[in-house]
Amino acid sequence: MTAMDEAAPIFRFFEKMSREGPGLPAFTKALFEETRERLGVPAGGAPLKAADMGSGSGASALILAEGGADVIAVDIHRPFLDSVEEEAAARGVDVATAQASMLEAPIEAGSLDLIWSEGAVFTVGFDEALAAFFPLLKPGGLCVVSDCAFFQDEVDEAVTAFWAKGYEGMRTVADNLVAAERAGWRFCKAEVLPPAAWHAFYDEADEVIETVRSDPTMADVIAEMEEEAALYRRYGDQYGYVYTVFQRP
């Protein structure tokens, strides 16, 4: 990653946000506890070996670490990882970091019990991410990935037009599940992120926008964020983040 990439307006915008996409700490915590039980590891048991792929500033990685996992946060943007390390130290937990693409994470094959990735796989592609994650897990290991997906086959034209620009590979939930199972994954469960998470995210984004509106280099980011927020507030019943839990057989 070049210095210019590090200073890109989109990164500078999200450095001001508490997280890089919609999510709820309580939702992540509950799903992690359920996932740990699915792996047969009780609270207080041996720590799970876990990776948070596309971790951003570590919203998920920190929750996993506080829940007893031995976590490595993987992201391409060093300032996000610096934030992970600072917050982990403040909370009294250990989180390792690695600056890398989730497709090239410096993790030994077959070494992980759990891979976690919230709202990040769209940057490389759902299928590509799952293909890269598969060999990193132990047999029986779990992958929890959230991806923005359509809830139905037919959605409003405004929705398809917007996501064709930002996430060309976006599919229905059913299409994602079929693709994962064809790639060798065993489907365990799926759960939709509550709309409250989206509204809280866009409310915070509105506040950040007002702090950077006078910066001409932020004009494109502001326009896209405002368009995205308006779209969700009108059509949020047609798409959203779906958390899917897959197992490597």
PASEFI-269544 format. One record per residue (C-alpha): residue number from 1; x, y, z. Coordinates in steps of 0.2 Angstrom, whole numbers, always signed. Layout:
VOTOR;NUM;X;Y;Z;
...
//
This chain:
VOTOR;1;+0;+0;+0;
VOTOR;2;+7;+17;-5;
VOTOR;3;+7;+33;+6;
VOTOR;4;-6;+40;-6;
VOTOR;5;-17;+25;-3;
VOTOR;6;-15;+27;+16;
VOTOR;7;-21;+46;+14;
VOTOR;8;-35;+42;+3;
VOTOR;9;-51;+52;+7;
VOTOR;10;-61;+36;+11;
VOTOR;11;-48;+31;+24;
VOTOR;12;-47;+48;+32;
VOTOR;13;-66;+48;+33;
VOTOR;14;-68;+32;+42;
VOTOR;15;-53;+35;+54;
VOTOR;16;-66;+48;+61;
VOTOR;17;-79;+35;+63;
VOTOR;18;-81;+22;+78;
VOTOR;19;-83;+8;+65;
VOTOR;20;-81;+6;+46;
VOTOR;21;-98;-2;+43;
VOTOR;22;-115;-5;+52;
VOTOR;23;-114;-17;+67;
VOTOR;24;-119;-19;+85;
VOTOR;25;-107;-24;+99;
VOTOR;26;-121;-34;+108;
VOTOR;27;-125;-43;+91;
VOTOR;28;-107;-48;+88;
VOTOR;29;-104;-53;+106;
VOTOR;30;-120;-64;+106;
VOTOR;31;-115;-72;+90;
VOTOR;32;-97;-75;+96;
VOTOR;33;-103;-84;+112;
VOTOR;34;-115;-95;+101;
VOTOR;35;-101;-99;+89;
VOTOR;36;-89;-103;+104;
VOTOR;37;-102;-115;+110;
VOTOR;38;-104;-123;+93;
VOTOR;39;-85;-126;+93;
VOTOR;40;-87;-135;+110;
VOTOR;41;-77;-122;+120;
VOTOR;42;-85;-116;+136;
VOTOR;43;-82;-98;+143;
VOTOR;44;-66;-98;+152;
VOTOR;45;-59;-113;+142;
VOTOR;46;-44;-114;+131;
VOTOR;47;-43;-99;+120;
VOTOR;48;-49;-100;+102;
VOTOR;49;-36;-96;+89;
VOTOR;50;-46;-83;+79;
VOTOR;51;-43;-70;+65;
VOTOR;52;-53;-55;+61;
VOTOR;53;-51;-52;+42;
VOTOR;54;-53;-34;+36;
VOTOR;55;-54;-29;+54;
VOTOR;56;-54;-10;+52;
VOTOR;57;-52;-2;+68;
VOTOR;58;-56;-18;+77;
VOTOR;59;-74;-17;+83;
VOTOR;60;-75;-36;+81;
VOTOR;61;-58;-41;+86;
VOTOR;62;-59;-33;+102;
VOTOR;63;-75;-42;+107;
VOTOR;64;-68;-58;+102;
VOTOR;65;-52;-55;+113;
VOTOR;66;-63;-49;+128;
VOTOR;67;-72;-66;+125;
VOTOR;68;-56;-76;+127;
VOTOR;69;-50;-78;+110;
VOTOR;70;-32;-77;+104;
VOTOR;71;-35;-65;+90;
VOTOR;72;-25;-58;+75;
VOTOR;73;-33;-43;+66;
VOTOR;74;-29;-42;+48;
VOTOR;75;-32;-26;+38;
VOTOR;76;-23;-17;+24;
VOTOR;77;-24;+0;+32;
VOTOR;78;-10;+3;+46;
VOTOR;79;-19;+17;+55;
VOTOR;80;-34;+6;+58;
VOTOR;81;-22;-7;+65;
VOTOR;82;-14;+6;+76;
VOTOR;83;-31;+10;+83;
VOTOR;84;-34;-9;+87;
VOTOR;85;-18;-10;+96;
VOTOR;86;-21;+6;+106;
VOTOR;87;-39;+1;+111;
VOTOR;88;-33;-17;+115;
VOTOR;89;-21;-10;+127;
VOTOR;90;-34;+2;+135;
VOTOR;91;-45;-13;+138;
VOTOR;92;-32;-24;+144;
VOTOR;93;-33;-37;+131;
VOTOR;94;-20;-44;+118;
VOTOR;95;-24;-42;+99;
VOTOR;96;-10;-46;+87;
VOTOR;97;-11;-36;+70;
VOTOR;98;-5;-39;+52;
VOTOR;99;-5;-27;+38;
VOTOR;100;-11;-37;+24;
VOTOR;101;-25;-41;+12;
VOTOR;102;-37;-54;+19;
VOTOR;103;-32;-64;+3;
VOTOR;104;-14;-65;+9;
VOTOR;105;-15;-65;+27;
VOTOR;106;+1;-71;+35;
VOTOR;107;-7;-86;+45;
VOTOR;108;-2;-104;+45;
VOTOR;109;-13;-116;+36;
VOTOR;110;-24;-126;+47;
VOTOR;111;-20;-116;+62;
VOTOR;112;-37;-107;+66;
VOTOR;113;-52;-112;+75;
VOTOR;114;-62;-97;+70;
VOTOR;115;-62;-84;+56;
VOTOR;116;-72;-68;+58;
VOTOR;117;-76;-55;+45;
VOTOR;118;-89;-41;+47;
VOTOR;119;-94;-31;+32;
VOTOR;120;-77;-33;+23;
VOTOR;121;-77;-47;+11;
VOTOR;122;-85;-36;-3;
VOTOR;123;-68;-28;-5;
VOTOR;124;-61;-44;-12;
VOTOR;125;-77;-54;-17;
VOTOR;126;-87;-66;-6;
VOTOR;127;-81;-81;-16;
VOTOR;128;-63;-76;-16;
VOTOR;129;-63;-72;+3;
VOTOR;130;-71;-89;+7;
VOTOR;131;-58;-98;-4;
VOTOR;132;-44;-89;+5;
VOTOR;133;-51;-93;+22;
VOTOR;134;-54;-111;+20;
VOTOR;135;-37;-118;+21;
VOTOR;136;-32;-107;+36;
VOTOR;137;-45;-116;+47;
VOTOR;138;-43;-132;+56;
VOTOR;139;-55;-146;+50;
VOTOR;140;-71;-142;+60;
VOTOR;141;-67;-124;+61;
VOTOR;142;-80;-110;+59;
VOTOR;143;-81;-95;+48;
VOTOR;144;-92;-81;+52;
VOTOR;145;-94;-68;+38;
VOTOR;146;-106;-54;+36;
VOTOR;147;-110;-48;+18;
VOTOR;148;-122;-36;+11;
VOTOR;149;-135;-46;+1;
VOTOR;150;-152;-44;-7;
VOTOR;151;-166;-51;+3;
VOTOR;152;-177;-55;-12;
VOTOR;153;-174;-59;-31;
VOTOR;154;-183;-43;-37;
VOTOR;155;-178;-26;-29;
VOTOR;156;-181;-8;-34;
VOTOR;157;-171;-1;-48;
VOTOR;158;-163;+12;-37;
VOTOR;159;-156;-1;-26;
VOTOR;160;-148;-12;-40;
VOTOR;161;-141;+4;-48;
VOTOR;162;-132;+10;-33;
VOTOR;163;-125;-7;-28;
VOTOR;164;-119;-11;-46;
VOTOR;165;-107;+4;-43;
VOTOR;166;-101;+0;-25;
VOTOR;167;-103;-19;-25;
VOTOR;168;-104;-27;-42;
VOTOR;169;-104;-44;-35;
VOTOR;170;-118;-42;-23;
VOTOR;171;-131;-57;-23;
VOTOR;172;-145;-63;-14;
VOTOR;173;-143;-72;+2;
VOTOR;174;-148;-89;-6;
VOTOR;175;-135;-86;-20;
VOTOR;176;-122;-84;-7;
VOTOR;177;-126;-100;+2;
VOTOR;178;-127;-110;-14;
VOTOR;179;-109;-103;-19;
VOTOR;180;-102;-107;-2;
VOTOR;181;-109;-125;-1;
VOTOR;182;-102;-128;-19;
VOTOR;183;-85;-122;-13;
VOTOR;184;-85;-136;+1;
VOTOR;185;-92;-126;+16;
VOTOR;186;-105;-133;+27;
VOTOR;187;-119;-120;+31;
VOTOR;188;-123;-118;+50;
VOTOR;189;-134;-103;+51;
VOTOR;190;-138;-86;+45;
VOTOR;191;-144;-70;+54;
VOTOR;192;-149;-53;+48;
VOTOR;193;-141;-38;+56;
VOTOR;194;-155;-27;+64;
VOTOR;195;-160;-11;+55;
VOTOR;196;-155;-1;+71;
VOTOR;197;-137;-5;+67;
VOTOR;198;-138;+4;+50;
VOTOR;199;-148;+19;+57;
VOTOR;200;-135;+21;+71;
VOTOR;201;-121;+20;+58;
VOTOR;202;-128;+33;+46;
VOTOR;203;-132;+44;+60;
VOTOR;204;-114;+44;+65;
VOTOR;205;-109;+47;+47;
VOTOR;206;-120;+62;+46;
VOTOR;207;-111;+70;+61;
VOTOR;208;-94;+66;+53;
VOTOR;209;-99;+73;+36;
VOTOR;210;-103;+90;+45;
VOTOR;211;-85;+90;+52;
VOTOR;212;-77;+87;+34;
VOTOR;213;-89;+96;+23;
VOTOR;214;-78;+111;+20;
VOTOR;215;-64;+99;+14;
VOTOR;216;-65;+99;-5;
VOTOR;217;-55;+82;-6;
VOTOR;218;-70;+74;+4;
VOTOR;219;-83;+79;-9;
VOTOR;220;-84;+62;-17;
VOTOR;221;-84;+53;-1;
VOTOR;222;-98;+64;+6;
VOTOR;223;-109;+62;-9;
VOTOR;224;-107;+43;-9;
VOTOR;225;-111;+42;+10;
VOTOR;226;-126;+53;+9;
VOTOR;227;-133;+43;-6;
VOTOR;228;-130;+27;+3;
VOTOR;229;-139;+33;+19;
VOTOR;230;-154;+40;+9;
VOTOR;231;-155;+23;+0;
VOTOR;232;-155;+13;+15;
VOTOR;233;-168;+24;+24;
VOTOR;234;-180;+21;+10;
VOTOR;235;-176;+4;+4;
VOTOR;236;-168;-5;+19;
VOTOR;237;-181;-19;+19;
VOTOR;238;-174;-25;+2;
VOTOR;239;-156;-28;+7;
VOTOR;240;-144;-28;+22;
VOTOR;241;-130;-37;+31;
VOTOR;242;-132;-56;+33;
VOTOR;243;-121;-65;+45;
VOTOR;244;-118;-83;+40;
VOTOR;245;-109;-96;+50;
VOTOR;246;-100;-109;+39;
VOTOR;247;-90;-124;+45;
VOTOR;248;-75;-132;+36;
VOTOR;249;-79;-151;+36;
//
